[in-house]
């Protein structure tokens, strides 16, 4: 019988293995990153260089890089899938007369022992350093497959989809939500006046804009003291507690935790976290101590992804934050005001809705920027997954076609009653307040799709 040597990581992983054998064991012991390489040189040579430079190699041969060492921790190229040549280089590094700009998707496997399950190590070793390697005209991280050892190493969502639906009291339809606008400038009483209108209109979810944290004109403590009595009074009268996400982000984790405690002590149940601003460490610190639903806002993400030939796909990026424990993940929507194409949004929606290890690690996708049930959308493969919450306007066109109720939210401004448009048999009608909760959903018909959706808020 073959003798196998396992590290602690391997033993942890094997507890989850459903198939015992060499192939499954190897998969459980490696982290596989897919790089979309662009170069005027050899794809194969560049792939080998990335594998070497990001594990055991350096710019010159050193005595310590033995075969035994490489057998334990060296990264290896496992697959190369050629793509069509690029029309122009992503980065302006190619010399004049460079010829073809070759592209390929390259899989490189890193031994788990070389990285472990620390997410900062994973980002540094497998992702962060590759952008500085010479000889490429572009590189993008397009996929990442993690072994089972990561399941136990990180907490994942505390509330997720099921908890968000339970706390809002929603089932069988989208969660209806909105964002307080203007984003900045309202004082606590002015914010509370608007929130009171929104609560009475029947929304399920309200959130601070991500730009609002604790400015001098609207300290978080005063905002909480002005808003939470309205929410709790409404709960006493109706039995329904509207979920309000307060902005608690702070560069100092201790201060962010104090903000968290303010909200929790007042009876709140949700917080907006600017994940790129607080970082892996801040998010990890908060999640381990949190009693709130953590609503992730990804502002700053576009820096990492906007150019299709560089950065990384959301499919990769979102895995880090899910492992760290976000419960709701705000993404864009269909036909939004932002640069992101519809197909990119749909892929983001799918990524969040796809389990990393099991359905409990899926956060609630939150679609934004003025979505509603009859939003036109060209046919595409619909996302599948657990029930969805989305905000700021929902991904109805994609989410509801797959039977997933997203949460839809619209920006709300003082002095404007929330209203929504329903579309039935191609005849629109506008209603000034939300219908009773027992009202059935309507079918929104457009020339491109039939979408089963519940009523949503629609901005004027």
Rosetta blueprint (number, residue, H / E / L):
1 X L
2 X L
3 X L
4 X L
5 X L
6 X L
7 X L
8 X H
9 X H
10 X H
11 X H
12 X H
13 X H
14 X H
15 X L
16 X L
17 X L
18 X L
19 X L
20 X L
21 X L
22 X H
23 X H
24 X H
25 X H
26 X H
27 X H
28 X H
29 X L
30 X E
31 X E
32 X E
33 X E
34 X E
35 X E
36 X E
37 X E
38 X E
39 X E
40 X L
41 X L
42 X L
43 X H
44 X H
45 X H
46 X H
47 X H
48 X H
49 X H
50 X H
51 X H
52 X H
53 X H
54 X L
55 X L
56 X L
57 X L
58 X L
59 X L
60 X L
61 X L
62 X L
63 X L
64 X L
65 X L
66 X L
67 X H
68 X H
69 X H
70 X H
71 X H
72 X H
73 X H
74 X L
75 X L
76 X E
77 X E
78 X E
79 X E
80 X E
81 X E
82 X E
83 X E
84 X E
85 X E
86 X E
87 X L
88 X L
89 X L
90 X L
91 X L
92 X L
93 X L
94 X L
95 X L
96 X L
97 X L
98 X L
99 X L
100 X L
101 X E
102 X E
103 X E
104 X E
105 X E
106 X E
107 X E
108 X E
109 X E
110 X E
111 X E
112 X H
113 X H
114 X H
115 X H
116 X L
117 X L
118 X L
119 X H
120 X H
121 X H
122 X H
123 X H
124 X H
125 X H
126 X H
127 X H
128 X H
129 X H
130 X H
131 X H
132 X H
133 X L
134 X L
135 X L
136 X L
137 X L
138 X E
139 X E
140 X E
141 X E
142 X E
143 X E
144 X E
145 X E
146 X L
147 X L
148 X L
149 X H
150 X H
151 X H
152 X H
153 X H
154 X L
155 X L
156 X L
157 X L
158 X L
159 X L
160 X H
161 X H
162 X H
163 X H
164 X H
165 X H
166 X H
167 X H
168 X H
169 X L
170 X L
171 X L
172 X L
173 X L
174 X L
175 X L
176 X E
177 X E
178 X E
179 X E
180 X E
181 X E
182 X L
183 X L
184 X L
185 X L
186 X L
187 X L
188 X H
189 X H
190 X H
191 X H
192 X H
193 X H
194 X H
195 X H
196 X H
197 X H
198 X H
199 X H
200 X H
201 X H
202 X L
203 X L
204 X L
205 X E
206 X E
207 X E
208 X L
209 X L
210 X L
211 X L
212 X L
213 X L
214 X L
215 X L
216 X H
217 X H
218 X H
219 X L
220 X H
221 X H
222 X H
223 X H
224 X H
225 X H
226 X H
227 X H
228 X H
229 X H
230 X H
231 X H
232 X H
233 X H
234 X H
235 X H
236 X H
237 X H
238 X H
239 X L
240 X L
241 X L
242 X L
243 X E
244 X E
245 X E
246 X E
247 X E
248 X L
249 X L
250 X L
251 X L
252 X L
253 X H
254 X H
255 X H
256 X H
257 X H
258 X H
259 X H
260 X H
261 X H
262 X H
263 X H
264 X H
265 X H
266 X L
267 X L
268 X L
269 X L
270 X E
271 X E
272 X E
273 X E
274 X E
275 X H
276 X H
277 X H
278 X H
279 X H
280 X H
281 X H
282 X H
283 X H
284 X H
285 X H
286 X H
287 X H
288 X H
289 X H
290 X L
291 X L
292 X L
293 X E
294 X E
295 X E
296 X E
297 X E
298 X L
299 X L
300 X L
301 X L
302 X H
303 X H
304 X H
305 X H
306 X L
307 X L
308 X L
309 X L
310 X L
311 X E
312 X E
313 X L
314 X H
315 X H
316 X H
317 X H
318 X H
319 X H
320 X H
321 X H
322 X H
323 X H
324 X H
325 X L
326 X L
327 X L
328 X E
329 X E
330 X E
331 X L
332 X L
333 X L
334 X L
335 X L
336 X L
337 X L
338 X L
339 X L
340 X L
341 X L
342 X H
343 X H
344 X H
345 X H
346 X H
347 X H
348 X H
349 X H
350 X H
351 X H
352 X H
353 X H
354 X L
355 X L
356 X L
357 X L
358 X L
359 X H
360 X H
361 X H
362 X L
363 X L
364 X E
365 X E
366 X E
367 X L
368 X L
369 X L
370 X L
371 X L
372 X L
373 X L
374 X L
375 X L
376 X L
377 X L
378 X L
379 X L
380 X L
381 X L
382 X L
383 X L
384 X L
385 X L
386 X L
387 X L
388 X L
389 X L
390 X L
391 X L
392 X L
393 X L
394 X L
395 X L
396 X H
397 X H
398 X H
399 X H
400 X H
401 X H
402 X H
403 X L
404 X L
405 X L
406 X L
407 X L
408 X E
409 X E
410 X E
411 X E
412 X E
413 X E
414 X L
415 X L
416 X L
417 X L
418 X L
419 X E
420 X E
421 X E
422 X E
423 X E
424 X E
425 X L
426 X L
427 X E
428 X E
429 X E
430 X E
431 X E
432 X L
433 X L
434 X L
435 X L
436 X L
437 X L
438 X L
439 X L
440 X L
441 X L
442 X E
443 X E
444 X E
445 X E
446 X L
447 X L
448 X L
449 X L
450 X E
451 X E
452 X E
453 X E
454 X L
455 X L
456 X L
457 X L
458 X E
459 X L
460 X L
